[in-house]
Amino acid sequence: MSLFTSVLSMVILLFAGVPIALSLAIGGLIGLYLTFGSSALISVAQTMTGTMNSFLLLGVPLFVLMGVILGKSEIGSKIYKIFDAFLRHIPGGIAIATIVTCAILSAMIGTSVAVAAMVGSFALTNLTKYGYDLPLSLGIIAAGGALGILIPPSVPMIIYAAISMESAGDLFVAGIFPGLILVTLFSIYVVIISIFDKNTQKASKTPWKERWSALKEGIWALIIPLGVVFPLYLGLATPTEVAVIGVIWSLIVGLFIYKTIGLRDLPGIFRDGIDSSVMVLFIICGALVFGNAATQLGLPEIITNLTAGFAGAVYFVCATILIMLILGMFVEGASILLICLPIFLPTLNILHVDLIWYAVIMVMSIEMALLTPPVGLNIYAVHGVAMSMGLNSTLNMAMRGTVPFMGIYFIALLLILFFPQLTLWLPRFMQ
């Protein structure tokens, strides 16, 4: 009864519009209080303080701050100009440039909505200029932005590492190859569409002088993701240390090389970074309180017993994917991870599921949730950007444009599900 009351309280609070962090923490506290009495208050306080006392979680506010700096520095547009200059003349080239830019920015920022909003602000104009269908254009950016939580650095991967006690470096590296698979599948799709869509215009080939000019201007921005990925791949730095490097290098590029931000902008940048970071960390605290309550009240054992009569690990993993996709219709992506992982984790351990492999599956499921109406945040992000630019966008257009990319995400998810080595070979190669 305590467990049922805890879960029911959390669900009621969520649908009543109470912030996700408070819904999770209060739901967990109610269940613990009904079982253990006033000592539950001490348990909740210890869980929250223990959560924040983590060197690994220090990477979350640092990567969030890095994303804010990059957004204010207009670095994304300079990266886009490089790929646009080199690819625009081939079929679907402008769309491919948009997708690759999303992937590169994902290797800097680590959050999907920020990537989608940033790329939309400069890529939508070019896509519509050359006749790309507006729903397709919105779908390209929304789906490409969702790569932000898969390609390292990834804030959800840091959170996953903090909860599961897996290596954050291994989790980061595990997302690289699946991310490249998605970029390839997206690119193939937009090339096929552009060939058969008569409205799509072929852009003229950019002169080599302009190409080199774009490369020269954007090369400093391209160095940022290399500074993040290679120290991790070579084992020279932890994710938190890499985040520090990323913040410092982003400031150097924005302040002294591109000069798109000034010293007077720094207080506002740091304030935005603090606001976003506190929100994320508060949600993490609430989720771990609820996860701790669910574990102590026996929810993992109930889940394990329910799945014991079926096909073991494979059935359970597929069931969790379905649960996360359903939750994606009502709850935003980070909250899905924070609600589900503490509940699923004990059963995953009992069933001997590889937690590195499962991390990629979980994050890809959340990527699909970011494109799932009515709460798909990336859909709202690109629609909002399109409206601010004066384009005749509707939410229905944005949703329609993401449907094919949802299918591509599902195909990639099936590949990872049935061929785990696509995820595991790179982390094991590093060991």
C-alpha positions in Angstrom: 0.0 0.0 0.0 2.9 2.4 0.7 4.4 1.7 -2.7 1.1 2.2 -4.4 0.5 5.5 -2.6 4.0 6.7 -3.4 3.6 6.0 -7.2 0.1 7.3 -7.3 1.1 10.5 -5.5 3.9 11.1 -7.9 1.7 10.6 -10.9 -1.1 12.9 -9.6 1.4 15.6 -8.8 3.0 15.3 -12.3 -0.4 15.7 -14.1 -1.4 18.5 -11.7 1.5 20.5 -13.1 3.8 20.4 -10.0 7.4 20.6 -11.1 9.0 17.3 -11.9 11.6 17.5 -9.1 9.0 18.2 -6.4 6.6 15.5 -7.8 9.3 12.8 -7.6 10.7 13.9 -4.2 7.2 14.2 -2.5 6.1 10.9 -4.0 9.1 9.2 -2.6 8.8 10.9 0.7 5.2 9.9 1.2 6.0 6.2 0.6 9.0 6.3 2.9 7.1 8.2 5.6 4.2 5.7 5.5 6.7 2.8 6.0 9.4 4.2 8.2 7.8 7.2 9.9 9.6 10.5 10.6 13.0 8.9 10.1 12.2 9.1 6.3 12.9 12.8 6.5 16.5 12.1 7.5 16.8 9.5 4.7 15.6 12.0 2.1 18.0 14.7 3.3 20.9 12.2 3.2 20.0 11.1 -0.3 19.8 14.7 -1.6 23.1 15.8 0.0 24.8 12.6 -1.0 23.7 13.1 -4.6 25.2 16.6 -4.9 28.5 15.4 -3.3 29.7 14.0 -6.6 32.7 14.9 -8.7 31.1 13.3 -11.7 27.9 15.4 -11.5 30.1 18.5 -11.5 30.3 17.9 -15.3 26.5 18.6 -15.6 26.6 22.4 -14.9 29.9 22.7 -16.7 28.5 21.2 -20.0 25.3 23.2 -19.6 27.5 26.4 -19.2 29.5 25.4 -22.2 26.3 25.1 -24.3 25.2 28.6 -23.2 28.6 30.1 -24.2 28.5 28.4 -27.6 24.9 29.6 -28.2 25.8 33.2 -27.3 29.0 33.1 -29.4 27.3 32.1 -32.7 29.8 29.3 -33.1 27.1 27.0 -34.6 26.5 29.2 -37.6 30.2 29.2 -38.4 30.3 25.4 -38.3 27.2 25.3 -40.5 28.9 27.6 -43.1 31.8 25.1 -43.5 29.6 22.1 -44.4 27.2 24.2 -46.4 30.1 25.5 -48.5 31.4 22.0 -49.2 28.1 20.0 -49.6 25.4 22.4 -50.9 25.8 21.5 -54.6 25.1 17.7 -54.1 21.6 16.3 -53.9 20.3 17.0 -50.4 23.6 18.7 -49.6 22.0 21.6 -47.6 20.0 19.1 -45.5 23.1 17.0 -45.0 25.1 20.1 -43.9 22.3 20.7 -41.3 22.4 17.2 -40.0 26.2 17.1 -39.7 26.1 20.5 -38.0 23.7 19.1 -35.5 26.1 16.2 -34.9 29.1 18.5 -34.4 27.2 20.7 -32.0 26.0 17.6 -30.2 29.7 16.9 -29.5 29.9 20.3 -27.8 26.7 20.9 -26.0 25.2 17.7 -24.7 21.5 18.7 -24.6 19.1 18.2 -27.5 16.7 21.1 -27.3 19.6 23.6 -27.2 21.1 22.0 -30.4 17.7 22.0 -32.2 17.0 25.7 -31.3 20.5 26.8 -32.2 20.6 25.1 -35.6 17.1 26.1 -36.5 18.0 29.8 -36.0 20.4 29.7 -39.0 19.6 26.6 -41.0 15.8 27.0 -41.6 16.3 30.1 -43.8 18.7 28.2 -46.1 16.6 25.1 -46.3 13.4 27.0 -47.2 15.3 29.2 -49.7 16.2 26.2 -51.8 12.8 24.7 -51.8 12.9 22.1 -49.0 9.4 21.4 -47.7 8.9 23.2 -44.4 7.7 20.1 -42.5 10.8 18.2 -43.8 13.0 21.1 -42.8 11.5 21.2 -39.3 11.9 17.4 -39.0 15.5 17.5 -40.1 16.4 20.0 -37.3 14.3 18.4 -34.6 15.7 14.9 -35.3 19.2 16.1 -35.8 19.0 18.1 -32.5 18.0 14.9 -30.7 21.5 13.6 -31.3 22.6 16.0 -28.6 22.0 13.4 -25.8 23.7 10.5 -27.6 26.9 11.9 -29.2 29.3 12.8 -26.4 29.4 14.8 -24.3 25.9 13.9 -23.1 24.3 15.2 -19.9 21.9 12.2 -19.7 25.0 9.9 -19.9 26.6 11.7 -17.0 23.4 11.2 -15.0 23.2 7.6 -16.0 26.8 7.1 -14.9 26.0 8.7 -11.5 23.0 6.5 -10.9 24.4 3.2 -12.3 28.0 3.6 -11.2 29.2 2.8 -14.7 32.2 4.6 -16.3 31.1 7.9 -17.8 34.0 7.7 -20.2 32.8 4.3 -21.5 29.2 5.6 -21.8 30.3 8.6 -23.7 32.4 6.5 -26.2 29.6 4.0 -26.5 27.3 6.7 -28.1 29.7 7.7 -30.8 29.1 4.8 -33.3 25.3 4.7 -32.9 25.3 8.5 -33.4 27.3 8.1 -36.7 24.8 5.4 -37.8 21.9 7.8 -37.3 23.7 10.6 -39.1 24.3 8.3 -42.0 20.7 7.1 -42.1 19.3 10.6 -41.9 21.6 11.7 -44.7 20.6 8.8 -47.0 16.9 9.7 -46.4 17.3 13.4 -47.2 19.3 12.6 -50.4 16.5 10.3 -51.6 13.8 12.8 -50.8 15.7 15.7 -52.6 16.2 13.6 -55.7 12.5 12.8 -56.0 11.1 16.2 -54.8 10.9 18.5 -57.8 10.5 21.6 -55.6 14.0 21.1 -54.1 16.5 23.3 -55.9 20.1 22.3 -56.4 22.4 25.0 -55.1 25.3 26.2 -57.2 28.8 24.9 -56.3 30.6 27.1 -53.9 34.0 28.5 -55.3 37.0 27.1 -53.6 38.0 30.5 -52.4 34.7 30.8 -50.4 35.2 27.2 -49.1 38.6 27.9 -47.7 37.4 31.2 -46.2 34.5 29.4 -44.4 37.0 26.6 -43.2 39.5 29.2 -42.0 36.8 31.1 -40.1 35.2 28.0 -38.6 38.2 25.8 -37.8 38.5 27.2 -34.3 35.0 26.1 -33.6 35.7 22.6 -35.0 38.6 22.2 -32.6 36.2 22.3 -29.6 34.6 18.9 -30.1 38.0 17.4 -30.8 39.2 18.7 -27.5 36.2 16.9 -25.8 36.2 13.6 -27.6 40.0 12.8 -28.0 41.0 13.2 -24.3 38.1 10.9 -23.4 39.0 8.4 -26.1 42.7 8.4 -25.1 41.9 8.2 -21.4 43.7 11.4 -20.7 40.9 13.1 -18.9 37.6 12.4 -17.1 34.3 13.8 -18.4 34.4 16.5 -15.7 37.9 17.5 -16.6 36.9 17.6 -20.3 34.0 19.8 -19.4 36.4 22.3 -17.8 38.5 22.3 -20.9 35.4 22.8 -23.0 34.2 25.8 -21.0 37.7 27.5 -21.1 38.2 26.9 -24.8 34.7 28.1 -25.6 35.3 31.3 -23.7 38.6 31.8 -25.5 37.1 31.3 -28.9 34.0 33.5 -28.1 35.9 36.3 -26.4 39.2 36.6 -28.2 39.0 34.8 -31.6 35.5 35.4 -32.9 34.8 38.3 -30.5 31.1 37.6 -30.6 30.8 37.9 -26.9 32.3 40.5 -24.5 33.2 40.7 -20.9 30.0 42.5 -20.2 28.1 39.5 -21.5 29.7 37.0 -19.0 27.4 37.8 -16.0 24.3 37.0 -18.1 25.9 33.9 -19.5 26.8 32.5 -16.1 23.4 33.4 -14.8 21.7 31.4 -17.6 24.1 28.5 -17.0 23.3 28.5 -13.2 19.5 28.7 -13.8 19.6 25.6 -16.2 22.0 23.7 -14.0 20.1 24.1 -10.8 16.9 22.9 -12.5 18.7 19.8 -13.8 20.4 19.0 -10.5 17.2 19.5 -8.5 15.4 17.0 -10.8 18.3 14.5 -10.2 17.8 14.9 -6.4 14.1 14.3 -6.6 14.5 11.3 -8.9 17.0 9.6 -6.6 14.7 10.2 -3.7 11.9 8.5 -5.6 14.2 5.8 -6.8 15.4 5.1 -3.3 11.9 4.9 -2.0 10.8 2.6 -4.9 13.8 0.3 -4.1 13.1 0.1 -0.4 9.4 -0.5 -0.9 10.0 -3.4 -3.2 9.1 -2.1 -6.7 12.2 -3.7 -8.4 11.2 -7.1 -7.0 7.7 -6.7 -8.2 8.9 -5.9 -11.7 11.3 -8.8 -11.7 8.6 -11.2 -10.6 6.3 -9.9 -13.3 8.9 -10.5 -16.0 10.3 -13.8 -14.7 7.9 -15.9 -16.7 8.8 -14.3 -20.0 11.9 -14.3 -22.2 14.2 -12.8 -19.6 16.5 -9.9 -20.4 15.3 -9.3 -24.0 11.7 -9.1 -23.0 12.4 -6.8 -20.1 14.5 -4.4 -22.2 11.8 -4.3 -24.9 9.2 -3.7 -22.2 11.2 -0.8 -20.9 11.6 0.8 -24.4 7.8 0.7 -24.7 7.3 2.3 -21.3 9.8 5.1 -22.1 8.1 5.8 -25.5 4.7 6.0 -23.7 6.1 8.3 -21.1 7.5 10.5 -23.8 4.0 11.5 -24.7 3.6 13.1 -21.3 7.0 13.7 -19.7 10.2 15.4 -21.1 13.3 13.4 -21.8 15.6 13.9 -18.8 12.7 13.2 -16.5 12.0 9.9 -18.2 15.6 8.8 -17.5 15.4 10.0 -13.9 12.1 8.3 -13.2 12.8 5.0 -15.0 16.5 4.2 -14.4 16.4 3.9 -10.5 13.4 1.6 -10.9 14.7 -0.5 -13.8 18.3 -0.8 -12.5 18.0 -3.5 -9.9 16.1 -5.7 -12.4 18.7 -5.0 -15.1 21.4 -6.2 -12.7 19.5 -9.3 -11.7 19.0 -10.2 -15.4 22.8 -9.5 -16.1 22.0 -6.8 -18.8 25.1 -5.0 -19.9 24.5 -1.5 -18.6 26.7 0.2 -21.2 24.6 -1.3 -24.0 21.4 -0.5 -22.1 22.5 3.1 -21.7 22.6 3.6 -25.5 19.2 1.9 -25.8 17.7 4.1 -23.1 19.1 7.3 -24.5 17.9 6.4 -28.0 14.4 5.7 -26.6 14.5 9.2 -25.0 15.6 10.7 -28.3 12.5 9.3 -29.8 10.5 10.7 -26.9 11.8 14.2 -27.7 10.0 13.8 -31.0 6.8 12.4 -29.6 3.8 14.6 -29.3 2.2 16.2 -27.3 5.3 16.9 -25.1 8.2 16.4 -27.6 10.3 19.4 -26.7 12.3 19.4 -29.9 9.1 19.8 -31.9 8.2 22.9 -29.9 11.7 24.2 -30.1 11.9 24.2 -33.9 8.3 25.4 -34.3 9.1 28.3 -32.0 12.2 29.2 -34.0 10.3 29.0 -37.3 7.5 31.2 -36.0 10.0 33.8 -34.7 11.5 33.9 -38.2 8.2 34.7 -39.8 7.8 31.2 -41.4 4.2 29.8 -41.8 4.9 27.0 -39.3 2.3 25.0 -37.3 2.8 22.3 -34.7 1.1 19.9 -37.0 3.8 20.6 -39.7 6.6 20.0 -37.2 5.0 16.8 -36.0 4.4 15.6 -39.6 8.0 16.3 -40.5 9.4 14.3 -37.6 7.5 11.1 -38.4 10.0 9.7 -41.0 12.9 10.4 -38.7 11.0 8.6 -35.9 11.0 5.6 -38.2 14.8 6.0 -38.8 15.4 6.2 -35.0 13.4 3.0 -34.6 15.4 1.2 -37.2 18.7 2.3 -35.6 17.3 1.2 -32.2 16.5 -2.3 -33.6 20.1 -2.5 -34.9 21.6 -1.7 -31.5 19.1 -4.0 -29.8 20.0 -7.0 -32.0 23.6 -6.2 -32.6 25.0 -5.0 -29.2 28.6 -5.0 -30.6 27.7 -1.8 -32.5 27.7 -0.1 -29.1 30.2 -2.2 -27.1 33.2 -2.6 -29.5 34.6 0.9 -29.1 34.5 1.0 -25.2 36.1 -2.5 -25.1 38.7 -1.5 -27.7 39.7 1.4 -25.4 40.3 -0.9 -22.4 
